[in-house]
Every structure is written in structure tokens, then in C-alpha cells.
Amino acid sequence: MLTAEPVATRPDFDISAVACRSDHTRWSPPEVHRGHRMVLVRHGRFRRRAAGVAADLDPTLGYLGTPGEEESFAHPGGGDRCTSISVTPALWRSLAGDEPGPVAGTLYVDPGLGLAHRRLLATARSGDVDYAVTEQLLGLLATAVTRTFLGPTPAAARPSAARDRALVAAAREAIAGDHPASRTLLSLAELLGVSPYRLSRAFPRELGVSLTHHRHHVRITRALDRLEAGEPSLATLATDLGYADQAHLTRTLRHHLGHTPTALRLLLKSAAE
């Protein structure tokens, strides 16, 4: 029995938690997937056969699937749980370029990559899919690409400091001006004419903080302005600032400032008196 639950979904990517409760050694009928996928095992193990090559997959070994690839599976270990990530061709090309596919279909998952996998799932629970989850996902995919592709890829490119500086300045201006495209990392990258990963990596190189953290700081400043002015509705404030809901706003402010919005409103009111 196979079940899949959505973890984070956007038009450009889909992250799902897949659980298989089958227990059999025989290969399943061949199946073909149309998109680019990365599958990382969280618990248990299973077998995959593609291009005539079988691999034993567990938390230390995942795989990359390419469009049109025929694959079969066997589950001799009594079931497993894994994370399946599907991305659009455009997002995949932004990281891998026009390379036809990885040199090897399997991907060794060392402790660093395993931690990145866990962080992606934890970040998905925060509710910030359009920036935090997207940024974590891009980093995870870029690592997989650089480890499994030969030759130069967009994910491995190192732009000049001057280009990073100009890109970060343009992104900061769009975010500060609340440009509609700044609502998501992917749309912001499209506005600036660069790949999402390129935009994501420019911020820590130039400012020492991630793009997600910078956007958090801008929104927190706006939240404090509104709270200081006596904003009556926290739900409206959350919506206006692009948070998933009021709870997401509350978690963010508590994490960065150590206080809930209600407590901050009282603190700012008393400070003004």
C-alpha cells in the first residue's frame, strides 16, 4: 500500500511524504515518470531498478529520476518512508543547465545532506513555503546536482562579487518597495532575470544573511511600525505582510524578538507613554 501526503506544493515544485507498507521481494510493474524527481529515504529501505541497474536505497542513498525513465521497485524490508521532490523542467534547468541527466541515478546522502533534508521538512512546517522552503529546496537540489553531474552547471557557477552586489541591491529594492513579484522567491528571481538559486546564493555572499532572513527582517520592521501605530487586527496584519496566517506571524516575531505581537504592541505603547 502506497500513500502520499503533500508537504509543500507550488506550481514549480511539489514535496510529498510517501509511505509504503508493502512487503515483497518481487519487482513492481515498470512505471514511467514525466518529470525530474529526487527521492530521499527517511526510514526503512527499498530497491529501485532503472536502466537495468538495481540499487538498494535507505537513508544513506537516495536517487534522482529523469523524465521518461522506466523504473521498478521492490520492498523486501517491510515498508519505508521517504520524501519525494518533483520540479518543473525550468526549475531543474536553472540548476543543472541543459545536461541530459545525472552521471549516476543514485545520490549518496552524507550527514550534511541528511541534515539538509530534515531541515527542509522542518521548514515546511513553519508555513513559509514561498521563501524559506523554496530556499532550502534550492540548496538541497543544488547539492544533488553538483554531486551527480560532470562538468559545469549553473548550480556550481561562481559569479563575481560585483554582480552579486548589483543583484542583491535590486532584490532589496524590490522587497523594500513591496513589488508584487517579491511575494515569492521564484517570482522575484524571474523579475530580476536570474535563476532562483543564483539569487538565493548572492545574499549570504554579499550580506552574510539568507534572502529569507532579509525578507523576514523587512517584514518584522513593517510589523513593528503597524503595532506601534496600534494595529487592531493581527489577522489583517499577517495577511498584509504576506504571512500564511496569524499563527505564522506570531511564531516569526516570537522567534526573532522573543515576544508575541500582542506583547510587542503593549511594549511599544508603554514605551511611547
Summary of the structure (lengths in Angstrom):
residues: 273
radius of gyration: 21.2
end to end distance: 63.2
largest distance: 74.7
contacts: 835
relative contact order: 0.10
helix: 49%
strand: 23%
